[in-house]
Amino acid sequence: MVFSRLLWTAAAIAAAASPLAAQTKGVTHGQRPARLVIRNATIVDGNGTPARGPADIVIVGNTITEIVYLDPVALNRGGARRPAGDVQIDATGKFVLPGLINAHAHLQSNRSGQSLGGYEYNLKLWLASGITTVREVGPESDTGIVNIRDRSARGEIVAPRIFAYPMFDRGVPIHTPAEARARVQALKKLGVDGIKILGIERDIMQAMEDEAHKVGLRIAHHVGVEETNAWDDIKFGTTSIEHWYGIPDAAIPEGRQHFPSDYNYLNETDRFRWAGRLWREADPKLLDSVLTSMVRANVAWVPTLDIYEASRDLQRAQNQPWYKDYLHPSLENYFKPDPSNHGSYFIGWSSTDETYWKENYRIWMAALRDFERKGGTIGCGDDAGFIYEMYGFGLIREMELHQEAGFNPIKIIQHCTGNNAKILGQEDKLGRVKIGWTADLIVVDGNPLENMKVLYAGGTSAIRDGKEVRTLGSEWIIKDGIPYNGPQLMREVKEIVDKARAAKR
């Protein structure tokens, strides 16, 4: 009896949505309407709850003002209340998610001295991938990123919302705690949103974090194999640990990984080869203590699983399908093995290296599961522009790797929306499909809970009604109430790439 009722409910919803599905109309790419209604949406919120729908979502200006869940019985009888809207997007058969947030992003105008033609390529790939917000960590220019952030906020450029986290010591010599505090004050005066640190000594880190807390700046720590590790993040109050090295490093009983005698940290082939053996040296009991302490100290974790994947499968990384149409020649050149390019370390890379890295991933993914079970906050970032990862595509691959790690797709969407909003301190504005929240949404052509690949920009192959079709990825990306058509953005990206390739011939 219950089974029959469930079938009836599903059938009723499908039957009700179809005849009342409104055509998408009145929507202008890149122009914010006064009032926009998204019709018949199946909503996946960024809070970890199951999908629900159909629903009409009303956006006035840049704010979600109303969400009307549609009773299928009332719909069938024509008695359901439908909010008015001359400008509307038909989301029948589609899923609406909060705009994705990339918590570890790099805005780059050139690679290895070769121009990408400005930032348009980078920004449009992010947006077309459903990324409506990025946390830019370590930009090319402190003042430049603040300017781009503000232009995006004013709607002057086609770009995601940007949170600027300049590199703490970029171009500024910092040797004393007093200099560290002065640098924090200078960045605060510049108007940044946070600070990124890496390769930092303990006395400098303590002073800068103390000063950053005083002035309200959040801290992202690329914690490498260095003097400081996760214990220092726990002690000093880091907002988020980026990547992972400093976590197993803090759980090695001897206090330091067993490097060979000829190891050189500045040789990136050495560095990444032996990083692939780091997790296996962590003591499980000590690691459990590190993870528990991170949770208690509210230190979040942005693992960037995607950016190291080439280390476990180089051939896959070098032959990704979107390279054909969308890989800019300057980025392609940067990816080639070259000691002068950061992350281009695949010189003499072997099947043995890949085997160690596969084990590294297995232990790393188990640690992530443990961290979340303990109550930890896992974020989502891609670190693209390095190691064969393209902007935008890297974040969707990151989501697939979270699924490989054992997380439910609903939780993965939370990692990349609600959790990332929390890391940014924006959980009361971003990362949710909720009344009163900023209208950052994506209308996805397909069901990402069934197949994360439908999120890839440019779409993917799928079976519908027994036939092969091409999905559209994020068909509509709404950032700050401004709708952008995903396929249109990807056509514009391809034009940039085609022009750059022609110029190199």
C-alpha positions in Angstrom: 0.0 0.0 0.0 2.8 2.4 0.9 4.7 1.4 -2.2 1.7 2.1 -4.4 1.2 5.5 -2.8 4.8 6.4 -3.4 4.5 5.5 -7.1 1.3 7.6 -7.3 3.0 10.6 -5.8 5.9 10.4 -8.2 3.5 10.0 -11.1 1.4 12.9 -9.9 4.4 15.2 -9.7 5.5 14.3 -13.2 2.1 14.7 -14.7 1.5 18.0 -12.9 4.8 19.6 -13.9 4.5 18.8 -17.6 1.4 20.6 -18.7 2.1 23.6 -16.6 5.8 23.9 -17.6 6.3 27.5 -18.7 8.7 28.3 -21.5 11.9 30.1 -20.6 11.2 33.7 -21.7 12.3 37.2 -21.2 15.7 36.3 -19.8 18.7 38.3 -21.1 22.2 36.8 -20.7 24.1 39.0 -18.4 21.3 41.4 -17.4 19.6 41.4 -14.0 15.8 41.5 -14.3 13.6 43.2 -11.7 11.8 40.0 -11.0 12.8 36.5 -12.1 10.9 33.2 -11.5 12.4 29.8 -11.8 9.6 27.4 -12.5 9.1 23.7 -11.5 12.5 23.3 -9.9 13.8 20.4 -8.0 15.8 22.0 -5.3 19.0 20.7 -3.6 19.7 23.1 -0.7 23.3 23.6 0.5 22.4 22.3 4.0 22.7 18.6 3.4 18.9 17.9 3.2 17.3 15.8 0.5 16.1 17.2 -2.8 12.5 18.5 -3.0 10.2 19.9 -5.6 8.6 21.0 -7.8 8.9 24.5 -6.7 8.8 28.1 -8.0 11.7 30.3 -6.9 11.1 34.1 -7.0 14.1 36.4 -7.3 13.7 40.1 -6.9 16.8 42.1 -7.7 19.6 40.0 -6.2 17.6 38.3 -3.4 15.5 35.1 -3.2 12.2 36.4 -1.9 9.9 33.5 -2.2 9.9 29.7 -2.7 6.6 28.1 -3.4 6.5 24.3 -3.2 3.8 23.0 -5.6 1.2 20.5 -4.4 0.9 18.0 -7.2 -2.8 17.4 -6.5 -3.6 21.1 -6.6 -1.4 21.5 -9.7 -3.4 18.8 -11.5 -6.7 20.5 -10.6 -5.4 23.9 -11.6 -5.8 25.3 -8.1 -2.2 25.8 -7.1 -0.9 29.4 -6.4 1.8 30.3 -8.9 3.9 33.4 -8.3 3.8 35.9 -11.1 6.8 36.6 -13.3 7.1 37.9 -16.8 10.8 36.9 -16.8 11.1 33.2 -16.1 13.3 30.1 -16.5 11.7 26.7 -17.1 13.4 24.2 -14.7 11.1 21.3 -15.4 13.2 18.1 -15.2 16.2 20.1 -13.9 17.8 20.6 -10.5 18.5 23.9 -8.9 21.4 24.2 -6.5 23.1 27.1 -4.7 25.9 28.5 -6.9 29.0 26.5 -6.3 31.8 28.1 -4.2 35.4 27.5 -5.1 37.3 27.9 -1.8 40.8 27.5 -3.2 41.1 29.4 -6.5 43.7 31.3 -8.5 42.9 34.1 -10.9 45.7 34.1 -13.5 46.3 36.3 -16.5 49.4 34.4 -17.8 51.1 31.1 -17.4 54.9 30.9 -17.5 55.1 34.3 -19.0 52.6 33.6 -21.8 49.5 35.7 -21.8 46.0 34.2 -21.3 44.7 37.4 -22.8 43.7 38.9 -19.4 41.3 37.3 -17.0 38.2 36.7 -19.2 39.1 33.1 -20.0 39.6 32.2 -16.3 36.5 34.0 -15.1 34.1 32.7 -17.7 35.3 29.1 -17.2 34.5 29.4 -13.5 31.1 30.9 -14.1 30.2 28.4 -16.8 31.0 25.6 -14.4 28.3 26.9 -12.0 30.9 28.7 -9.7 29.3 31.9 -8.5 31.8 32.6 -5.8 35.6 32.1 -5.5 38.0 32.6 -2.6 41.1 33.8 -4.5 44.1 32.7 -2.5 47.5 34.1 -3.6 46.6 36.4 -6.5 49.0 37.9 -8.9 48.5 41.4 -7.4 47.1 42.5 -4.0 45.6 45.7 -5.4 44.6 44.1 -8.7 42.5 41.4 -7.0 40.7 44.0 -4.8 39.9 46.0 -8.0 38.5 42.9 -9.8 36.5 41.9 -6.7 34.9 45.3 -6.6 34.2 45.4 -10.3 32.5 42.0 -10.0 30.4 43.1 -7.1 29.2 46.1 -9.1 28.3 43.8 -12.1 30.8 45.5 -14.4 32.4 42.3 -15.5 31.3 38.7 -16.2 32.7 37.0 -13.2 31.9 35.1 -10.0 31.8 36.9 -6.7 35.4 37.2 -5.4 36.8 37.1 -1.9 40.4 38.4 -1.9 43.0 36.5 0.2 46.4 37.9 -0.8 49.6 36.0 -0.1 50.9 37.1 3.3 54.6 37.5 2.3 54.4 38.2 -1.5 57.0 40.8 -2.3 57.2 41.9 1.4 60.2 40.7 3.5 58.9 39.6 6.9 61.5 38.5 9.4 60.1 39.6 12.8 56.7 39.4 14.6 56.5 43.2 14.4 56.8 43.1 10.6 54.2 40.4 10.5 51.7 42.6 12.4 52.5 45.5 10.2 51.8 43.4 7.1 48.4 42.4 8.5 47.5 46.0 9.2 48.5 47.0 5.6 46.4 44.3 4.1 43.4 45.3 6.3 43.8 48.9 5.1 43.9 47.7 1.5 40.4 46.1 2.1 41.1 42.4 1.6 38.8 39.7 2.9 41.4 37.4 4.4 45.0 36.3 4.1 46.8 33.2 2.7 49.9 31.9 4.4 52.4 29.2 3.5 56.0 28.3 4.4 55.7 30.3 7.6 57.8 30.1 10.8 56.1 29.7 14.1 56.9 33.1 15.7 55.8 34.9 12.6 52.6 32.8 12.3 51.7 33.4 15.9 52.0 37.2 15.5 50.2 37.4 12.2 47.3 35.2 13.3 46.9 37.2 16.5 46.8 40.4 14.6 44.5 39.0 11.9 42.0 37.9 14.6 42.1 41.4 16.0 41.2 43.1 12.7 38.7 40.4 11.6 40.6 38.8 8.7 40.3 35.1 8.1 43.3 32.8 7.4 43.8 30.1 4.8 47.0 28.1 5.5 48.7 26.1 2.8 50.5 24.1 5.4 53.4 22.3 3.8 56.2 20.2 5.2 57.7 23.1 7.2 58.3 24.3 10.8 54.6 24.8 11.4 51.9 22.1 10.9 48.3 21.4 11.9 49.1 21.7 15.6 50.0 25.3 15.0 46.8 25.9 13.1 44.8 24.4 16.0 46.7 26.5 18.5 46.6 29.9 16.7 43.1 29.7 15.2 43.5 29.2 11.5 40.3 29.4 9.6 41.1 26.6 7.1 43.9 24.2 6.3 44.5 24.0 2.5 45.5 20.8 0.9 46.7 18.3 3.5 50.5 18.0 4.1 50.5 19.5 7.6 47.9 17.1 8.9 49.7 13.8 8.5 53.0 15.6 9.2 51.6 16.5 12.6 50.9 12.8 13.2 54.4 11.4 12.6 55.8 10.1 15.8 59.4 11.0 15.0 58.3 14.5 14.1 59.6 14.3 10.5 59.0 12.2 7.4 61.7 9.7 6.5 63.2 11.5 3.5 66.2 10.0 1.7 69.6 11.6 2.3 69.6 13.3 -1.1 66.1 14.8 -0.8 65.8 18.5 -1.7 62.5 20.2 -0.9 63.1 22.9 -3.6 63.3 20.1 -6.2 59.6 19.6 -7.0 60.1 16.1 -8.4 61.6 15.2 -5.0 58.9 17.1 -3.1 55.9 15.6 -4.8 57.4 12.1 -5.1 57.9 11.9 -1.3 54.7 13.7 -0.5 53.1 10.6 -2.0 54.5 8.6 0.9 53.5 11.0 3.7 50.1 9.6 4.7 51.6 6.1 5.2 54.0 7.5 7.9 51.2 9.1 10.0 50.4 7.2 13.2 46.7 6.4 13.3 46.3 7.3 17.0 48.1 10.6 16.6 46.2 11.3 13.5 42.9 10.7 15.3 44.1 13.2 17.9 45.0 15.8 15.3 41.6 15.5 13.6 39.7 15.7 16.9 41.6 18.8 17.9 41.0 20.4 14.5 37.2 19.9 15.0 37.3 21.4 18.6 39.3 24.4 17.3 36.9 25.0 14.4 39.7 24.6 11.8 38.1 23.7 8.5 39.7 21.5 5.8 39.8 22.3 2.1 41.6 19.2 0.7 41.8 20.0 -3.1 41.9 16.3 -4.0 41.7 17.1 -7.7 45.0 19.0 -7.9 47.2 16.0 -7.0 45.3 13.4 -9.1 47.9 13.5 -11.9 50.4 12.0 -9.4 48.3 8.8 -9.2 47.3 8.7 -12.9 49.4 10.9 -15.2 48.0 9.5 -18.5 44.4 10.4 -17.5 45.5 13.9 -16.4 47.2 14.6 -19.7 44.2 13.5 -21.8 41.1 15.1 -20.3 38.3 15.4 -22.9 37.7 19.2 -22.4 41.3 19.9 -23.5 40.2 19.6 -27.2 38.0 22.7 -27.3 38.8 24.6 -24.2 42.5 24.3 -23.2 44.2 27.6 -23.8 47.6 27.2 -25.5 49.4 29.2 -22.7 48.0 26.9 -20.1 48.8 23.8 -22.2 52.4 25.0 -22.4 52.6 25.6 -18.6 51.4 22.0 -17.9 54.3 20.4 -19.8 57.1 19.0 -17.5 59.4 21.9 -16.7 61.3 22.6 -13.4 60.7 26.3 -13.9 56.9 26.0 -13.6 55.4 25.2 -10.3 53.6 21.9 -10.4 55.1 20.8 -13.7 57.2 18.2 -11.9 56.6 15.0 -14.0 60.2 14.3 -15.0 60.9 10.6 -14.7 57.5 9.9 -13.1 57.1 6.2 -12.7 54.4 3.6 -12.1 56.0 3.2 -8.6 55.3 6.8 -7.9 51.7 6.4 -9.0 51.3 3.3 -6.8 52.4 5.2 -3.7 50.1 8.1 -4.6 47.1 5.7 -4.9 47.8 4.5 -1.4 48.2 8.1 -0.3 44.7 8.9 -1.6 43.2 5.9 0.1 44.5 7.0 3.5 43.8 10.6 2.9 40.2 9.9 1.9 39.7 7.8 5.1 41.0 10.7 7.1 38.5 13.1 5.5 35.6 10.7 6.3 36.8 10.5 9.9 37.1 14.3 10.1 33.5 14.8 9.0 32.2 12.1 11.3 33.8 13.9 14.2 31.9 17.1 13.2 34.6 18.8 11.0 33.8 21.2 8.2 35.1 20.1 4.8 35.2 22.6 2.0 35.7 22.4 -1.7 38.4 24.0 -3.8 40.4 23.0 -6.9 43.7 25.0 -7.0 43.4 24.9 -10.9 45.9 26.4 -13.3 48.4 23.9 -12.1 49.1 20.2 -12.6 46.8 19.6 -15.6 43.7 21.1 -13.9 41.6 23.6 -15.8 39.6 26.4 -14.1 36.1 25.3 -13.4 36.5 21.7 -14.6 38.8 21.1 -11.6 36.1 21.9 -9.1 33.6 19.4 -10.6 36.4 16.8 -10.6 36.9 17.7 -6.9 33.3 16.9 -6.3 33.6 13.5 -8.0 36.7 12.7 -5.9 34.7 13.6 -2.7 32.2 10.9 -3.9 35.1 8.5 -4.4 36.1 9.3 -0.8 32.7 7.9 0.3 30.6 11.1 0.7 26.9 11.1 -0.4 26.3 13.5 -3.3 24.0 15.6 -1.1 26.9 16.1 1.4 29.2 16.9 -1.5 27.0 19.7 -2.7 27.0 21.0 0.9 30.8 20.9 1.0 30.9 23.1 -2.1 28.1 25.5 -1.1 26.9 25.7 2.5 30.2 24.6 4.1 32.3 26.9 1.9 30.0 29.8 2.8 30.7 29.0 6.4 34.5 29.1 5.8 34.0 32.5 4.2 31.9 33.7 7.1 29.0 34.2 4.7 26.7 31.5 5.9 23.9 34.0 6.5 24.0 35.2 2.8 25.5 32.5 0.5 25.5 28.8 -0.1 21.7 28.1 0.3 18.5 28.1 -1.7 16.7 30.0 1.0 14.4 33.0 1.3 16.4 36.1 2.1 19.7 34.7 0.8 21.6 36.2 -2.1 20.4 34.9 -5.5 23.3 32.8 -6.4 21.8 29.7 -8.1 22.5 27.2 -10.9 19.9 25.4 -13.0 21.4 22.1 -13.9 20.4 20.1 -16.9 20.3 16.7 -15.2 20.4 15.2 -11.8 23.8 15.7 -10.0 22.7 13.3 -7.2 22.7 10.5 -9.8 25.6 11.7 -11.8 28.0 14.5 -10.8 29.2 14.7 -14.5 26.1 16.6 -15.4 27.8 19.6 -13.7 30.6 19.8 -16.1 30.6 22.9 -18.3 29.7 22.0 -21.9 27.7 19.0 -20.6 28.1 15.3 -20.9 26.6 12.3 -22.6 23.5 10.9 -20.9 20.7 8.4 -21.6 17.1 9.8 -21.6 14.1 7.7 -22.6 16.5 5.1 -24.0 18.3 7.5 -26.2 21.7 9.2 -26.0 21.5 12.9 -25.5 24.0 15.7 -24.7 23.3 17.5 -21.4 24.0 21.2 -21.1 25.8 21.3 -17.7 24.8 24.4 -15.7 22.3 25.7 -18.2 21.7 28.9 -16.3 24.0 30.4 -13.7 22.5 33.2 -11.6 25.1 35.2 -9.8 23.8 38.1 -7.6 20.5 37.9 -9.5 22.2 38.2 -12.9 21.4 35.2 -15.2 24.1 33.8 -17.5 23.5 31.1 -20.0 26.1 28.3 -19.6 26.3 27.2 -23.2 26.7 30.8 -24.3 29.6 31.3 -21.9 31.3 28.2 -23.2 30.9 29.4 -26.8 32.7 32.6 -25.7 35.5 30.6 -24.0 36.0 28.5 -27.2 36.3 31.7 -29.2 39.0 32.9 -26.9 40.9 29.6 -27.2 40.4 29.4 -31.0 41.8 32.9 -31.4 44.8 32.2 -29.2 45.5 28.9 -31.1 45.3 30.7 -34.4 47.8 33.3 -33.2 50.3 30.6 -32.4 50.3 29.0 -35.9 
